[in-house]
Amino acid sequence: MAVPAVNLTIEKGTDFEATFNLFEADSSAAVLSQLGTTYASIRKHPTSTDSVEFSKTITAGTGTIKLTLTAEQTATLKAGRNYFDVVLTISNKKTKVIKGTAIVEESVSV
């Protein structure tokens, strides 16, 4: 599986949700059998020790991954460019399946 780079925009103080579909090289849906631990977090800098963990919903048979953050979680993010990734453990092997940047924007109304 190639690791797609994705750009997101997150509004501070609002609920956030993004859904990703993973595909095999032949364009068929990735079947995530023998799925173990899933890691998905966002941080200001790739080497930062402070991070916020996404909630994850994975549909293994279709290769669908939904990431969510609550309004309370997005309120704690630092404005500007942030980095995130999703790492799956499949058959005891850790594999990064999504990576990218998230622009966190201030919200005026919340």
C-alpha positions as CSV (number, residue, x, y, z in Angstrom):
1,M,0.0,0.0,0.0
2,A,1.4,3.4,-0.9
3,V,1.1,6.0,1.9
4,P,-1.0,8.9,0.6
5,A,-0.2,12.4,1.9
6,V,-3.4,14.2,2.8
7,N,-4.0,17.9,3.7
8,L,-6.8,18.7,6.2
9,T,-8.3,21.8,7.7
10,I,-9.5,21.7,11.3
11,E,-11.5,24.5,12.9
12,K,-10.6,25.0,16.6
13,G,-13.4,24.4,19.0
14,T,-15.5,22.4,16.6
15,D,-16.1,18.7,16.1
16,F,-13.9,17.2,13.3
17,E,-14.4,14.1,11.2
18,A,-12.6,12.7,8.2
19,T,-13.1,9.4,6.4
20,F,-10.4,7.7,4.3
21,N,-10.6,4.7,2.0
22,L,-7.5,2.5,1.6
23,F,-6.9,0.8,-1.7
24,E,-4.6,-2.0,-2.9
25,A,-2.3,-1.5,-5.9
26,D,-5.0,-2.9,-8.3
27,S,-7.5,-0.2,-7.0
28,S,-9.5,-2.8,-5.0
29,A,-10.5,-1.9,-1.5
30,A,-7.9,-2.8,1.1
31,V,-9.0,-5.7,3.3
32,L,-7.5,-5.1,6.7
33,S,-7.6,-8.6,8.0
34,Q,-5.7,-9.5,11.2
35,L,-5.9,-5.9,12.3
36,G,-4.3,-5.1,15.7
37,T,-3.6,-1.8,17.3
38,T,-4.3,1.4,15.5
39,Y,-2.5,4.6,16.2
40,A,-3.6,8.0,14.9
41,S,-2.5,11.3,16.3
42,I,-1.9,15.0,15.5
43,R,0.9,17.2,16.8
44,K,2.4,20.6,16.1
45,H,5.7,19.3,15.0
46,P,6.6,15.7,14.0
47,T,9.1,15.4,16.9
48,S,6.8,17.1,19.5
49,T,6.0,15.0,22.5
50,D,2.5,16.7,22.9
51,S,-0.1,15.1,20.7
52,V,-3.9,14.6,20.5
53,E,-5.1,11.1,19.7
54,F,-7.9,10.7,17.1
55,S,-10.8,8.5,17.8
56,K,-10.9,5.8,15.1
57,T,-13.6,3.7,13.5
58,I,-12.2,1.1,11.1
59,T,-14.2,-1.1,8.7
60,A,-11.7,-3.8,8.0
61,G,-13.6,-5.4,5.1
62,T,-13.8,-2.2,3.1
63,G,-10.5,-0.5,4.1
64,T,-12.4,2.5,5.5
65,I,-10.9,4.6,8.4
66,K,-12.9,7.4,10.1
67,L,-11.0,9.8,12.3
68,T,-12.7,12.1,14.7
69,L,-11.9,14.8,17.3
70,T,-14.3,16.4,19.7
71,A,-14.7,20.1,20.0
72,E,-12.9,20.0,23.3
73,Q,-9.9,18.2,21.6
74,T,-9.7,20.7,18.6
75,A,-9.8,23.6,21.1
76,T,-6.5,22.4,22.5
77,L,-4.7,22.2,19.1
78,K,-2.2,25.0,18.3
79,A,-3.2,27.1,15.3
80,G,-1.2,26.8,12.1
81,R,0.4,23.8,10.4
82,N,0.2,20.5,12.3
83,Y,1.2,17.0,11.3
84,F,-0.8,13.7,11.6
85,D,-0.5,10.1,10.6
86,V,-2.3,6.8,11.0
87,V,-0.3,3.6,11.7
88,L,-2.0,0.2,11.7
89,T,-0.7,-3.0,13.1
90,I,-1.6,-5.8,10.7
91,S,-0.3,-9.3,11.3
92,N,2.1,-8.0,14.0
93,K,3.6,-5.5,11.5
94,K,3.3,-1.7,12.0
95,T,2.5,0.1,8.7
96,K,1.9,3.8,8.2
97,V,-1.2,4.1,5.9
98,I,-2.0,7.8,5.9
99,K,0.1,10.9,6.7
100,G,-0.2,14.6,6.1
101,T,-0.6,18.1,7.4
102,A,-3.6,19.7,9.1
103,I,-4.0,23.5,9.1
104,V,-5.7,24.4,12.4
105,E,-7.6,27.6,12.1
106,E,-8.9,29.8,14.9
107,S,-12.7,30.0,15.2
108,V,-14.3,33.4,15.8
109,S,-17.7,32.1,17.1
110,V,-16.8,29.5,19.6
